Amino acid sequence: MSRTMRSKPVNLTATKDIFVSAVRFAVSIEVPCLPFGDELRISAQEQVDFMLVEDEDITIIVADDEVKSVVRMGVYNIIHSFETDLSSLLFNPTLEFEAVDNTIMRRVSDLEWMCNVLPKMDLMKNFVSNWVAVSSKILLIIEDKKFDHVMWGLKVKLIEVTCKVLEAVSYGSVIVPAPSRVQLLKTWFPYVRKMKPLLDSKAVEETSFAYKMDEDLCQAIEGAIVSLVLTLPSNDQADILADWIGSREVGYPDLSEAFEVWSYRSKSAKRRLVEGLHGHSDEAISS
């Protein structure tokens, strides 16, 4: 009996050590020796995926402070490494887009992987916070005229990653302050609105053009944006909706539902205010 009781902590510690090691390689905190770089990183990600689904002790392990610390460090490492690699493109005079695109897309693959595993560890908030912090820098780079006609795959993938972030915030699985929600929306909404018709136009002009926002992605982003708008303070909602109405010819994302709800709430609030003022006036007169 005592031997069985002693074996459990040992097994749990061993499992935790394996999980932490896998995470460190998966997010490139530990740099594997050549020639096993990408292969080991991908294997480590698969190991983390497997343990999160199959290991019966994983709930205890992911609640451990050391594990959380390593994962948070990994989130920061992946997002800011991506931003650094992207920034370096602007200052590369001999840019070979195909080779660079492959490197950057591997980074984006890591971002997507993070978005899938972090909710299982209740740590998606760390990704959201870091993504909000670097979003403006990322868009400043990717919207540089140097990239006007290249790296379409990256541009679509950025929207897909941002969709995960928008969904996490708009549907309440990640709670962030109102200023961060406003910043997230005001940063990415114009980009999505611009890219959708541009990608559609490219697909019409070039039948072999493979990059587009498919129907599921379009619906997911539109739904998340509508929900997110409705979580904002009324004045911020008004700003975003006014901007949308001014560019309504674009047609996507459609914020009609958000506009209708905002209008109803505004009218109701105004009516309550007027009724309240009238009530106070009547009281003052009667007194």
PELIN-V967700 format. One line per field, one symbol per residue. ss: DSSP state (A for helix, B for strand, O for the rest). Layout:
ss = ???
This chain:
ss = OAAAAAAAAAAAAAAAAAAAAAAAAAOOOOOOOOOOAAAAAAAAAAAAAAAAAAOOOAAAAAOOAAAAAAAAAAAAAAAAAAAAAAAAAAOOOOOOAAAAAAAAAAAAAAAAAAAAAAAAAOOAAAAAAAAAAAAAAAAAAAOOAAAOOOOAAAAAAAAAAAAAAAAAAAOOOOOOOAAAAAAAAAAAAAAAAAAAAAAAAAAAAOOOOOOOOOAAAAAAAAAAAAAAAOOOOAAAAAAAAAAAAAOAAAOOOOOAAAAAAAAAAAAAAAAAAAAAAAAAAAAAAAO
